[in-house]
């Protein structure tokens, strides 16, 4: 392969695992990250796994001139995988303008540069939040996009629309939006994993931090939903399965001349698991007893969301095959590694 793949937000949770998957397939990677929600230590973890250090540029994509300078320096970018975005639903409700600036300005400045190229391939990290509470399950790509419940969700919807409009006018631009369900786990080596700053926004880091003693207890928000055990249902996909899907999507953009200018794929396991099922799976996989309590429902939580993955399975030739117990065991292995590192640093 001649050109490089740019991964924005490449030191974040999903970004770092995707960099590993790309390098293991022989791609040359350059990472952009402003380190606002990630650590430079992740670069060393990627290197230890792949025995190759990706190029790294510390850069804020909200600075238009910096993005322009980057593409003038790196003229051989064959594809861009765009992860760099703020993603905490609650924070987006409190600070909407930060989310609109960070998630949309960065996207626009990237697309402006890519639109100048004869050929450009773009992968957007979107989200199943665009579907809201779907009218039926599992969720298919052609289901309607519903009014967003949060500014974060709205940035994903608007982001997709911006990409569609850009593909219509930029002759050389092709793009794929990947709508993730719930990424969990860590690389099996425990060299990289999910490292939330402050209080975790996602279920699994909260579980692992509670089990290791960083948190007193896990709050399960609502046990009176119309599900089998009363708790919300989500589709939990192992982060390396998700990373491999990005490689499959990139391969389609680079190699399939017949592929449409713009496509959307759901990325999940196709199976829903309730919050209590995840708790019990974690206890089973790790032999750790979890301290949890039932708390009131959270505003904006949908009852159930899980993917129909038929399109990704058929068109991308990709399938998520890591089971829930294995995913949670990897998250626990990573949490223990983080704890060891923190104890050494003390």
C-alpha positions as CSV (number, residue, x, y, z in Angstrom):
1,X,0.0,0.0,0.0
2,X,1.4,3.3,-1.0
3,X,-0.5,5.9,1.0
4,X,-1.2,6.5,4.6
5,X,-4.4,6.1,6.6
6,X,-5.2,9.1,8.9
7,X,-6.9,8.2,12.1
8,X,-8.3,11.2,14.0
9,X,-8.7,10.6,17.7
10,X,-6.4,7.6,17.2
11,X,-5.3,7.5,20.9
12,X,-8.9,7.2,22.1
13,X,-10.7,4.0,23.0
14,X,-12.0,2.8,19.6
15,X,-9.4,4.8,17.7
16,X,-6.4,3.1,19.3
17,X,-7.8,-0.4,18.7
18,X,-8.5,0.5,15.1
19,X,-4.9,1.7,14.7
20,X,-3.8,-1.7,15.9
21,X,-6.1,-3.5,13.5
22,X,-4.9,-1.3,10.6
23,X,-1.2,-1.8,11.3
24,X,-1.6,-5.5,11.7
25,X,-3.1,-5.5,8.2
26,X,0.0,-3.7,6.8
27,X,-1.4,-0.1,6.6
28,X,0.8,2.9,7.4
29,X,-1.0,5.0,10.0
30,X,-0.8,8.6,11.0
31,X,-2.7,9.7,14.1
32,X,-4.1,13.1,14.9
33,X,-5.2,13.6,18.6
34,X,-5.3,16.7,20.8
35,X,-5.0,14.6,23.9
36,X,-8.0,16.3,25.5
37,X,-9.6,12.9,26.3
38,X,-6.7,10.5,25.8
39,X,-3.2,9.8,26.9
40,X,0.1,9.8,25.0
41,X,0.9,6.6,26.8
42,X,-1.5,4.8,24.5
43,X,1.0,5.3,21.6
44,X,3.5,3.0,23.5
45,X,0.7,0.4,24.0
46,X,0.0,0.4,20.2
47,X,3.7,0.0,19.6
48,X,4.1,-2.9,22.0
49,X,1.2,-4.8,20.4
50,X,2.1,-4.2,16.7
51,X,5.9,-3.6,17.0
52,X,5.4,-0.5,14.9
53,X,5.0,3.1,16.0
54,X,2.4,5.1,14.0
55,X,3.2,8.7,13.1
56,X,1.6,11.1,15.5
57,X,0.6,14.7,15.2
58,X,-0.8,16.6,18.2
59,X,-3.4,18.8,16.6
60,X,-6.7,20.4,17.4
61,X,-9.1,19.8,14.4
62,X,-11.1,22.9,15.4
63,X,-8.2,25.0,14.1
64,X,-8.9,25.3,10.4
65,X,-5.4,26.4,9.5
66,X,-3.8,23.5,11.4
67,X,-5.9,21.0,9.4
68,X,-4.9,22.7,6.1
69,X,-1.2,22.6,7.1
70,X,-1.5,18.9,8.0
71,X,-2.8,18.0,4.5
72,X,-0.1,20.1,2.9
73,X,2.5,18.1,4.9
74,X,0.9,14.7,4.3
75,X,0.0,14.7,0.6
76,X,-0.3,10.8,0.5
77,X,-3.3,10.2,2.7
78,X,-5.4,7.5,1.0
79,X,-8.1,7.3,3.6
80,X,-9.4,9.0,6.8
81,X,-11.1,7.3,9.7
82,X,-12.6,10.1,11.8
83,X,-13.1,9.3,15.5
84,X,-12.2,12.7,17.0
85,X,-15.3,13.9,18.8
86,X,-16.8,14.5,22.2
87,X,-19.2,11.8,23.2
88,X,-20.7,12.2,26.6
89,X,-24.5,12.6,26.3
90,X,-24.9,14.3,29.7
91,X,-22.1,16.8,29.1
92,X,-23.6,17.6,25.7
93,X,-26.9,18.6,27.3
94,X,-25.0,20.9,29.7
95,X,-22.6,22.3,27.1
96,X,-24.2,22.1,23.7
97,X,-22.1,24.7,21.9
98,X,-18.9,22.8,22.9
99,X,-20.3,19.7,21.2
100,X,-21.4,21.5,18.1
101,X,-18.1,23.2,17.7
102,X,-15.9,20.2,18.5
103,X,-17.9,17.5,16.5
104,X,-19.0,19.6,13.5
105,X,-16.3,22.1,12.9
106,X,-13.6,19.4,12.9
107,X,-15.7,17.3,10.4
108,X,-16.2,20.3,8.1
109,X,-12.5,21.2,8.1
110,X,-11.5,17.7,7.2
111,X,-14.1,17.4,4.4
112,X,-13.0,20.7,3.0
113,X,-9.5,19.4,2.6
114,X,-10.5,16.0,1.3
115,X,-12.9,17.6,-1.3
116,X,-9.8,19.2,-2.9
117,X,-8.3,15.7,-3.6
118,X,-8.8,13.7,-6.8
119,X,-9.6,10.7,-4.6
120,X,-10.6,10.6,-1.0
121,X,-12.0,7.9,1.2
122,X,-13.7,8.8,4.5
123,X,-15.1,6.7,7.4
124,X,-17.3,8.5,9.9
125,X,-17.8,7.1,13.4
126,X,-21.5,7.5,13.9
127,X,-23.9,6.0,16.4
128,X,-27.0,4.0,16.9
129,X,-28.3,7.0,18.9
130,X,-29.5,8.4,15.5
131,X,-32.4,5.8,15.6
132,X,-33.7,6.9,19.0
133,X,-36.2,4.3,20.4
134,X,-36.8,2.4,17.2
135,X,-40.3,1.3,16.3
136,X,-39.2,-2.3,15.9
137,X,-36.2,-4.5,16.7
138,X,-33.6,-5.4,15.5
139,X,-32.6,-2.0,14.0
140,X,-32.0,-1.9,10.3
141,X,-30.0,0.8,8.4
142,X,-33.1,1.9,6.5
143,X,-35.1,2.7,9.7
144,X,-35.9,6.4,10.1
145,X,-33.5,8.7,11.9
146,X,-35.5,10.2,14.8
147,X,-35.2,13.6,16.5
148,X,-32.1,13.5,18.6
149,X,-32.5,13.2,22.4
150,X,-29.2,15.1,23.0
151,X,-26.8,17.6,21.3
152,X,-24.3,14.7,21.1
153,X,-26.9,12.6,19.1
154,X,-27.7,15.6,17.0
155,X,-24.1,16.1,16.0
156,X,-24.0,12.5,14.7
157,X,-27.2,13.1,12.6
158,X,-26.0,16.4,11.3
159,X,-22.5,14.9,10.7
160,X,-24.0,12.2,8.4
161,X,-26.0,14.9,6.5
162,X,-22.9,17.0,6.0
163,X,-21.1,14.0,4.6
164,X,-23.9,13.1,2.3
165,X,-24.1,16.6,0.9
166,X,-20.3,16.7,0.5
167,X,-20.2,13.4,-1.4
168,X,-22.8,14.8,-3.9
169,X,-20.5,17.6,-5.0
170,X,-17.0,16.4,-4.4
171,X,-16.3,14.1,-7.3
172,X,-13.5,12.1,-5.8
173,X,-15.0,11.7,-2.3
174,X,-16.5,8.4,-1.1
175,X,-17.7,7.8,2.5
176,X,-19.1,5.3,4.9
177,X,-20.9,6.0,8.1
178,X,-20.5,3.3,10.7
179,X,-23.3,3.4,13.3
180,X,-21.9,1.7,16.4
181,X,-24.0,0.1,19.1
182,X,-22.1,-0.3,22.5
183,X,-18.4,-0.9,22.3
184,X,-16.8,-2.6,25.3
185,X,-13.7,-4.6,26.3
186,X,-10.0,-4.1,25.6
187,X,-7.3,-5.6,23.5
188,X,-6.6,-9.2,24.8
189,X,-3.0,-8.1,25.6
190,X,-4.3,-5.5,28.0
191,X,-1.8,-3.0,26.5
192,X,-4.7,-0.7,25.5
193,X,-8.3,-0.3,26.7
194,X,-11.0,2.1,27.7
195,X,-9.6,4.9,29.9
196,X,-12.4,7.3,30.9
197,X,-11.3,10.6,32.5
198,X,-13.3,11.2,35.7
199,X,-16.6,9.4,36.2
200,X,-17.3,6.8,33.5
201,X,-20.2,7.6,31.2
202,X,-20.5,3.9,30.0
203,X,-21.7,0.8,31.9
204,X,-18.7,-1.5,31.6
205,X,-16.0,0.9,32.9
206,X,-18.3,1.7,35.8
207,X,-18.7,-2.1,36.5
208,X,-14.9,-2.7,36.4
209,X,-14.2,0.4,38.6
210,X,-16.8,-0.8,41.1
211,X,-15.4,-4.3,41.2
212,X,-11.8,-3.0,41.8
213,X,-12.9,-0.6,44.5
214,X,-12.7,2.8,42.8
215,X,-16.4,3.2,43.0
216,X,-18.6,2.3,46.0
217,X,-21.4,0.8,44.0
218,X,-22.9,0.5,40.5
219,X,-26.3,2.3,40.0
220,X,-28.6,0.5,37.6
221,X,-31.0,3.1,36.3
222,X,-34.5,1.6,36.4
223,X,-35.7,-1.9,36.8
224,X,-39.3,-1.2,35.6
225,X,-38.8,-1.1,31.8
226,X,-40.9,-3.5,29.7
227,X,-38.1,-6.0,29.3
228,X,-37.7,-9.5,30.8
229,X,-35.8,-8.4,33.9
230,X,-36.9,-4.7,33.9
231,X,-33.6,-3.2,32.9
232,X,-32.6,-1.6,29.6
233,X,-31.3,-3.7,26.7
234,X,-28.3,-2.8,24.5
235,X,-26.0,-4.4,21.9
236,X,-22.5,-4.8,23.4
237,X,-19.8,-5.3,20.8
238,X,-16.1,-6.1,21.6
239,X,-13.9,-3.1,20.6
240,X,-11.5,-5.3,18.5
241,X,-14.5,-6.7,16.5
242,X,-15.5,-3.1,16.0
243,X,-11.9,-2.2,14.9
244,X,-11.9,-5.0,12.3
245,X,-15.1,-3.6,10.9
246,X,-13.3,-0.3,10.2
247,X,-10.6,-2.2,8.3
248,X,-13.3,-4.0,6.3
249,X,-15.0,-0.7,5.5
250,X,-11.7,0.9,4.4
251,X,-10.9,-2.0,2.2
252,X,-14.3,-1.6,0.5
253,X,-13.6,2.1,-0.1
254,X,-10.1,1.6,-1.5
255,X,-10.7,-1.5,-3.6
256,X,-14.4,-1.7,-4.7
257,X,-14.9,0.7,-7.6
258,X,-18.6,-0.3,-7.8
259,X,-19.3,0.7,-4.2
260,X,-21.8,3.6,-3.9
261,X,-20.5,7.1,-3.0
262,X,-22.0,6.9,0.4
263,X,-23.1,4.0,2.6
264,X,-24.2,3.3,6.1
265,X,-23.6,0.2,8.2
266,X,-24.8,-0.9,11.6
267,X,-22.0,-2.4,13.8
268,X,-23.2,-4.6,16.6
269,X,-23.5,-8.2,17.5
270,X,-27.2,-8.5,16.6
271,X,-28.0,-9.6,20.1
272,X,-29.4,-7.5,22.9
273,X,-28.3,-7.9,26.6
274,X,-30.0,-6.3,29.5
275,X,-28.0,-4.3,32.1
276,X,-28.5,-7.1,34.7
277,X,-27.4,-9.7,32.2
278,X,-24.2,-7.7,31.7
279,X,-23.7,-7.6,35.5
280,X,-24.2,-11.4,35.8
281,X,-22.0,-12.1,32.8
282,X,-19.2,-10.0,34.4
283,X,-19.6,-11.9,37.7
284,X,-19.5,-15.2,35.9
285,X,-16.5,-14.3,33.7
286,X,-14.3,-12.8,36.5
287,X,-15.6,-14.6,39.8
288,X,-16.0,-11.1,41.2
289,X,-19.1,-10.1,43.1
290,X,-20.5,-6.7,42.1
291,X,-22.1,-4.3,44.5
292,X,-25.0,-2.7,42.8
293,X,-28.3,-0.9,43.6
294,X,-31.4,0.0,41.6
295,X,-31.7,3.7,41.0
296,X,-34.4,5.8,39.3
297,X,-34.6,5.9,35.5
298,X,-32.3,8.3,33.6
299,X,-33.8,10.8,31.3
300,X,-33.3,10.0,27.6
301,X,-32.5,6.3,28.0
302,X,-34.3,4.2,25.3
303,X,-35.8,0.8,26.4
304,X,-34.0,-1.4,24.0
305,X,-31.6,-1.1,21.0
306,X,-29.8,-3.8,19.2
307,X,-28.6,-4.1,15.6
308,X,-29.6,-6.0,12.5
309,X,-26.1,-6.7,11.2
310,X,-27.1,-8.5,8.0
311,X,-25.9,-5.7,5.7
312,X,-22.4,-5.4,7.4
313,X,-22.1,-9.2,7.4
314,X,-22.9,-9.6,3.7
315,X,-21.5,-6.4,2.1
316,X,-18.4,-6.0,4.3
317,X,-17.8,-9.7,4.9
318,X,-17.5,-8.9,8.6
319,X,-19.0,-10.3,11.7
320,X,-18.7,-9.7,15.5
321,X,-17.7,-13.0,17.1
322,X,-16.6,-12.2,20.6
323,X,-19.1,-13.2,23.2
324,X,-20.1,-11.1,26.2
325,X,-18.2,-13.1,28.9
326,X,-15.0,-12.8,26.9
327,X,-15.5,-9.1,26.3
328,X,-16.1,-8.4,30.0
329,X,-13.1,-10.6,31.0
330,X,-10.9,-8.5,28.7
331,X,-12.3,-5.3,30.3
332,X,-11.5,-6.7,33.8
333,X,-7.9,-7.6,32.7
334,X,-7.4,-4.1,31.5
335,X,-8.9,-2.5,34.7
336,X,-6.4,-4.6,36.8
337,X,-3.5,-3.5,34.6
338,X,-4.5,0.2,35.0
339,X,-4.7,-0.3,38.8
340,X,-1.2,-1.9,38.9
341,X,0.2,1.0,36.9
342,X,-1.4,3.6,39.3
343,X,0.0,1.8,42.3
344,X,3.5,1.8,40.8
345,X,3.2,5.5,40.0
346,X,2.2,6.2,43.6
